[in-house]
Amino acid sequence: MRFAAFVATLLMFAACSASTGGPAPNSTPAAAGDSPAVATAAFDASGADDALEWSIFVPEAAMAIPRLGPGLVAEAQAAVADYRAQAEESRANPATPFQTWLLDLEWSTAFQNAAVLSLEGRRTEFSGGAHPVTGYDSLLWDQATLRRLTLADLFANRRDRGPALSAVSDAALEAYRVEAARKSATGEADEYWDVNAREVLQPTAGSFENFVLVASDATGRAAGVELLYGPYVLGPYVEGDYRLFISADVLVPHLASRFRDLFGGAPAAPADS
């Protein structure tokens, strides 16, 4: 299941409650011209019964934006309602053993300044089997145009296989090989998965759908971007996810003029270091 569907309707508002009861999938989005009260606290809701254990979290930074936070909550509630229906159907089937399903939908703030907000989304689900499955989504919100930006939108030349996306592709493949070798028991990237990586990391916008900005030691600037890939995308499940860092040095020569001041510096030290 693709987690990208989770954010398909960002400009729709929804009436929502942060109670720990069930989701409100039937709430009707308000028209675009409406101005409902906007919650500025984080949205944190969860629930559990015999069919499904679920949780939704949307951070305060997103909830403070009228065209963003309520839409994320509404999409999450719809995802929970859909998953619940599937769980109930499975539970009602006497021919198969049933374990309570799980769906955790969590957004977190990766980077924020006056110009943009970068969010990371993580979807963890379990519907039987050996283990839960985790997938990523991401969202880069442009405060000036009030819309979502793709990685390609940051560049002067946004063409697939153009110079900008080709530079990102080359850097991503190099970062993948370093990380794959680190994770491998042999200390080398597996040939099968290396061929797969060359396919996954092609210089097209679709190859880099999920990314977050990485905070730098220069206040208000990003040191680069991190490309996000869940288990099975670039390696076997046992290797977990892949987070490929692409430095500002790779990006800056290709940035559109309005985004050149967004990047600079080295990655900031972790807050607990």
Phi, psi and omega per residue, in radians:
M1 nan 2.276 -3.088
R2 -1.491 2.198 3.124
F3 -1.247 -0.284 -3.120
A4 -1.082 -0.477 3.124
A5 -1.132 -0.326 3.137
F6 -1.034 -0.466 -3.071
V7 -2.091 0.573 -3.046
A8 -1.195 -0.459 -3.033
T9 -2.226 1.316 -3.050
L10 -1.317 -0.423 -3.028
L11 -1.645 0.213 3.115
M12 -1.764 2.425 3.092
F13 -1.675 2.673 3.116
A14 -2.464 2.488 2.970
A15 -1.349 2.242 -3.057
C16 -2.552 2.737 -3.132
S17 -2.172 2.476 3.141
A18 -1.647 0.447 3.110
S19 -1.278 2.937 3.131
T20 -1.622 0.232 3.055
G21 -1.417 -2.865 -3.109
G22 -1.245 2.871 3.137
P23 -1.235 2.915 -3.137
A24 -1.987 1.287 -3.024
P25 -1.233 -0.319 -3.069
N26 -1.666 0.095 3.105
S27 -1.135 2.436 -3.034
T28 -1.657 2.183 3.115
P29 -1.058 2.509 3.078
A30 -1.359 2.780 3.086
A31 -1.155 2.724 -3.052
A32 -1.039 -0.466 -3.106
G33 -1.448 -0.179 -3.139
D34 -1.224 2.746 3.136
S35 -2.284 1.270 3.128
P36 -1.216 2.804 3.067
A37 -1.082 2.406 -3.065
V38 -1.828 2.190 3.083
A39 -1.307 2.329 3.109
T40 -1.846 -0.153 3.028
A41 -1.410 2.741 3.062
A42 -1.076 2.600 3.048
F43 -1.659 2.109 -3.076
D44 -2.401 1.893 -3.091
A45 -2.404 2.633 3.119
S46 -2.767 2.890 3.116
G47 -2.929 2.879 -3.134
A48 -2.741 2.480 2.976
D49 -2.627 -2.919 -3.067
D50 -1.173 -0.412 -3.089
A51 -1.602 -0.708 -2.957
L52 -2.610 2.378 2.923
E53 -1.915 2.234 -3.022
W54 -2.473 2.769 3.029
S55 -2.661 2.644 3.100
I56 -2.351 2.320 3.039
F57 -2.419 2.209 3.046
V58 -2.226 2.157 -2.994
P59 -1.233 2.836 -3.131
E60 -0.981 -0.675 -3.106
A61 -1.045 -0.628 3.116
A62 -1.368 -0.704 -3.111
M63 -1.150 -0.387 3.131
A64 -1.317 -0.164 -3.125
I65 -1.818 1.958 -3.012
P66 -0.976 -0.634 -3.089
R67 -1.541 0.078 -3.068
L68 -2.103 -1.135 -3.013
G69 -0.975 -0.927 3.138
P70 -1.032 -0.584 3.094
G71 -1.163 -0.697 3.100
L72 -1.121 -0.709 3.112
V73 -1.102 -0.805 -3.128
A74 -1.068 -0.740 3.123
E75 -1.135 -0.683 3.120
A76 -1.147 -0.740 3.115
Q77 -1.088 -0.690 3.096
A78 -1.138 -0.676 3.113
A79 -1.123 -0.722 3.109
V80 -1.114 -0.766 -3.137
A81 -1.076 -0.733 3.127
D82 -1.138 -0.758 -3.125
Y83 -1.179 -0.629 3.091
R84 -1.084 -0.747 3.129
A85 -1.059 -0.709 3.103
Q86 -1.156 -0.705 3.139
A87 -1.124 -0.743 3.137
E88 -1.113 -0.684 3.110
E89 -1.113 -0.748 3.113
S90 -1.145 -0.714 -3.122
R91 -1.126 -0.556 -3.104
A92 -1.372 -0.152 -3.117
N93 -1.527 1.902 -3.076
P94 -1.264 -0.196 -3.072
A95 -1.379 -0.257 -3.091
T96 -2.230 2.450 3.063
P97 -1.142 2.622 -3.072
F98 -2.219 2.321 2.944
Q99 -2.026 2.531 3.137
T100 -0.940 2.279 3.140
W101 -1.371 2.827 -3.117
L102 -2.326 2.405 3.021
L103 -2.525 1.953 3.070
D104 -1.991 2.158 3.136
L105 -2.088 1.944 -3.021
E106 -2.292 2.221 2.991
W107 -1.857 2.513 3.072
S108 -2.403 2.715 -3.135
T109 -1.513 2.087 3.112
A110 -1.599 -0.666 -3.077
F111 -2.789 2.526 3.090
Q112 -2.668 2.354 2.906
N113 -2.494 -2.930 -3.073
A114 -1.183 -0.368 -3.050
A115 -1.626 -0.659 -3.021
V116 -2.486 2.814 2.972
L117 -2.255 2.164 3.130
S118 -1.894 2.132 -3.112
L119 -2.035 2.515 3.009
E120 -1.933 2.282 3.096
G121 -1.925 2.418 3.103
R122 -2.286 2.228 3.113
R123 -2.039 2.087 3.081
T124 -2.005 2.200 -3.104
E125 -2.379 2.620 3.070
F126 -2.425 2.207 3.124
S127 -2.335 0.655 -3.064
G128 1.714 2.918 -3.135
G129 1.825 -2.926 -2.995
A130 -1.350 -0.532 -3.022
H131 -2.848 2.828 3.024
P132 -1.157 2.841 3.095
V133 -2.125 2.353 -3.131
T134 -1.997 2.401 3.061
G135 -2.323 2.828 -3.090
Y136 -1.967 2.690 2.833
D137 -2.416 2.984 3.071
S138 -2.710 2.876 3.139
L139 -2.675 2.193 3.029
L140 -1.951 1.976 -3.033
W141 -1.777 2.188 3.126
D142 -1.557 1.988 -3.100
Q143 -1.209 -0.393 -3.121
A144 -1.370 -0.777 -3.078
T145 -1.744 -0.104 -3.131
L146 0.958 0.865 3.100
R147 -2.571 2.880 3.117
R148 -1.395 2.433 3.114
L149 -1.916 2.458 2.954
T150 -1.560 2.955 3.069
L151 -1.070 -0.717 -3.139
A152 -1.074 -0.510 -3.136
D153 -1.106 -0.337 -3.129
L154 -1.354 -0.250 -2.986
F155 -1.757 2.665 3.052
A156 -1.172 -0.672 3.085
N157 -1.952 1.914 -3.038
R158 -1.701 0.088 -3.044
R159 -1.131 2.476 2.942
D160 -1.037 2.375 3.140
R161 1.153 0.237 3.017
G162 -1.370 -3.132 -3.056
P163 -1.094 -0.646 -3.090
A164 -1.199 -0.938 -3.107
L165 -1.216 -0.468 3.050
S166 -1.170 -0.698 3.100
A167 -1.122 -0.723 3.097
V168 -1.118 -0.758 -3.139
S169 -1.049 -0.805 -3.138
D170 -1.082 -0.767 -3.133
A171 -1.182 -0.645 3.140
A172 -1.162 -0.722 3.134
L173 -1.139 -0.691 3.091
E174 -1.108 -0.774 3.129
A175 -1.128 -0.674 3.101
Y176 -1.043 -0.813 -3.077
R177 -1.115 -0.643 3.081
V178 -1.137 -0.800 -3.107
E179 -1.215 -0.692 3.128
A180 -1.113 -0.698 3.109
A181 -1.139 -0.666 3.122
R182 -1.129 -0.655 -3.096
K183 -1.424 -0.379 -3.047
S184 -1.301 2.517 3.082
A185 -1.171 -0.429 -3.113
T186 -1.613 -0.166 -3.097
G187 1.396 0.187 3.115
E188 -2.342 2.620 3.084
A189 -1.203 2.393 3.111
D190 -1.197 2.396 -3.060
E191 -1.087 -0.736 3.138
Y192 -1.046 -0.825 -3.102
W193 -1.263 -0.450 3.066
D194 -1.180 -0.713 3.058
V195 -1.083 -0.749 3.103
N196 -1.062 -0.728 -3.121
A197 -1.094 -0.670 3.122
R198 -1.111 -0.504 3.081
E199 -1.351 -0.805 -3.094
V200 -1.145 -0.635 -3.009
L201 -1.753 0.550 3.081
Q202 -1.078 2.699 -3.103
P203 -1.350 1.097 3.084
T204 -2.252 2.703 -3.122
A205 -1.036 -0.634 -3.122
G206 -1.144 -0.339 3.126
S207 -1.303 -0.342 -3.004
F208 -2.201 0.757 -3.097
E209 -1.165 -0.643 -3.059
N210 -1.872 1.956 -3.117
F211 -2.673 2.707 3.034
V212 -2.299 2.682 3.016
L213 -1.373 2.532 -3.116
V214 -1.907 2.142 -3.111
A215 -1.074 2.531 -3.134
S216 -1.979 3.088 3.079
D217 -1.421 0.010 3.026
A218 -1.729 2.007 -3.017
T219 -0.910 2.245 3.075
G220 1.401 0.079 -3.140
R221 -2.095 2.774 3.119
A222 -1.827 2.465 3.134
A223 -1.417 -0.206 -3.120
G224 2.773 -2.791 3.086
V225 -2.198 2.721 3.051
E226 -2.046 2.147 3.110
L227 -1.518 2.351 -2.987
L228 -1.960 2.215 3.118
Y229 -2.400 2.192 -3.125
G230 -1.348 3.060 3.107
P231 -0.962 2.563 3.141
Y232 1.410 -0.253 -3.084
V233 -1.364 -0.799 -3.126
L234 -2.085 0.026 -3.141
G235 -2.993 3.001 3.119
P236 -1.147 2.858 -3.078
Y237 -0.964 -0.673 -3.064
V238 -1.079 -0.412 3.126
E239 -1.457 -0.132 3.100
G240 1.252 -2.715 -3.110
D241 -1.497 2.945 3.071
Y242 -2.148 2.254 3.074
R243 -2.137 1.891 -3.000
L244 -1.814 2.031 -3.109
F245 -1.495 2.246 3.074
I246 -2.019 2.027 -2.994
S247 -1.305 2.807 3.088
A248 -1.027 -0.538 3.136
D249 -1.030 -0.578 3.104
V250 -1.307 -0.652 -3.003
L251 -1.436 -0.748 -2.947
V252 -0.953 -0.736 -3.127
P253 -1.070 -0.294 -3.047
H254 -1.946 -0.014 -3.032
L255 -1.238 2.554 2.942
A256 -1.135 2.680 -3.003
S257 -0.989 -0.663 -3.065
R258 -1.268 -0.208 -3.133
F259 -1.887 0.063 -3.068
R260 -1.177 -0.534 3.126
D261 -1.427 -0.046 -3.115
L262 -1.327 -0.438 -3.030
F263 -2.017 2.554 3.070
G264 2.828 2.674 3.110
G265 1.557 3.103 3.109
A266 -1.756 2.757 3.124
P267 -0.926 2.343 3.139
A268 -1.188 2.581 3.075
A269 -1.174 2.532 3.087
P270 -0.961 2.590 -3.061
A271 -1.070 -0.507 -3.090
D272 -1.662 0.188 -3.134
S273 -1.519 nan nan
